[in-house]
């Protein structure tokens, strides 16, 4: 990590997975740079960074399951990226307009498949525009390419439902990164079968890590350290994160592993959508549940 001045913010921490707008401006025209706008198609069509391709959550999900949110298979990612014109040797720059929450899910999936040439754009499209970055409504042309992932990836930040069941029997720390209402069971979001939480899980809203309602940027490193220290977890503890569909918890995976130096963090892919689907799995709740979108 870099030496920090008193007022430096966490976005100045040296990590290979974050990129500044000025840095992207300097390389955006290079053929091996592929920019991905990770937002819904209708938002992308209104405005996006010049040259950006468009992906959304449903594009990187495995539709073979009876519930939503499971990460796309290695073969599915290879086919998808090939159609987008992304080559194996390319560097991917991904951004969103939600504090890098959405972008972090793509980062997490590609990390599991051992693809490391990906960076998240600090400040997203808002910071890009503030820095006079070019935007357009025109779709980016695509040529097919060959994109291949490693044959036997390490899946370093991934855990399955079966892994979580085992973890509940040992000293693994389980952290719920949803809202307080979801954690208590008061709110049941679309896609879940019931409200509640995993047994013995502790809670911290993923949005605690960013200036939510403000510029959506990461909070200062010292503040992040203070926020997560309240959970009384150590940086070498075995930790499993989850949320509704593994997106918000992917963001917290990034914060803990890349910004704060936690060593044994995994993200439960299926998260609450999958867990709630199975009636034989244990849950806890503190409230009568109200359905919501």
BALOVO-292418 format. One record per residue (C-alpha): x, y, z. Coordinates in steps of 0.1 Angstrom, whole numbers, plus 5000, padded with zeros to 4 digits. Layout:
<pts>
XYZ...
</pts>
This chain:
<pts>
500050005000501150354994502150605021499150805029498751175037496251265064493351335041494051065015491050835009490950465004490650504966494350604967495450264980497550094955495649784942495849644907492049614906491149984907491750244880491450624880489550804853492650984840494350644837491550504817491450814794495050744786494550384775490850364764491750374727494050074729492649764712493449534742491249754765487649644768485349874788482149724802479149924813477649694840474149844841470649754827470449784789467950074790470250274811473250194789471350314758470750654774474350724780477650524784481350574781482450584744483550234734481850054763480149724759477049644779476449364804473949314832473449064860471248824839474048794813476448644839473948404856473348034851469747994841469747614846468747664883465147694895466048024912468048334901471448454908473848164904477148264887477548174850479647864842483147894828481947794794479148044795481548324803483948214775481048214750479648544762482948734761483848584728480648724713481449064728484849064711486849024743490048824739491848624765494748864765492549184769492249394800488649464811487649794827484249774843482050044858478550104871476550384888476050204922479350244941480949954922478549704937477449564903480949584889482249384919480149094910481849064876485249104893484348824918483248584891486348644870488548614901487048274908487948164872491548294876491148584852492948884868493149134840490149334853489949674869487049874885486650234875486850454906483750674909482050494880480450684851479650994874483351054881484150984844481751264833483051504860486451454846485251534811485251184799483451124766479950954767477650854739474250694732475650494703476050114708479649984705480249764675481349404683483449144665483748794677486948684694488348384713488148414751489448114772489648074810491947834828490847474827490947414864490347754882490947794919487547944927489348134955486448354967483648104961481547884984478547674976475447594996477047265007480147465019477947695040476147395056479547265067480647605079477647645102479047355122482447515128483847855138483448015104482148375107478948425086478248785076475048915061475649225039471949305032469849575047468749565084465149485073466349185052468549055080465749065106463348895082461049195079461649245042461548965017462849074983461748934950463348604942463548474978461048204990460948335026462348605048465048555074468848495076471348225080471748095116474348275137475148525111476148885120475149185101476749475083475149655053477449655023476750025017478550105050481750095029480850375005479450725007475950595000473550884991476551094983479251044957479150664961482850644965484750434991485050575025488550665040490650365049490650455086486850475086486550145069488849985094486750125122483450015106484549645102486449635135483049665152482249315140485049175162486548975134490248915128491948945094492948575095489448445105487548225081484648445068481748375046479748665032476248655017473448885007470348834985471948704954475748734960476149084944476349304975478449044993480749044962481349414969482149345005484449064994486349324974486549565003487749305028490249135006491549414984491349725006491549585042493749285038491449005051492948675042490248405043487048555028484548365006481248474990478248244991477248244954473548154958473148364990469648415004467748334972469147984971469147925009465548025013464447794984465147485005462647425033465047185051467747445057467747635090466948005092466448265118464248575118463148845142460048985125456948915105457848925069456549175043457049105006458749374985460349414951
</pts>
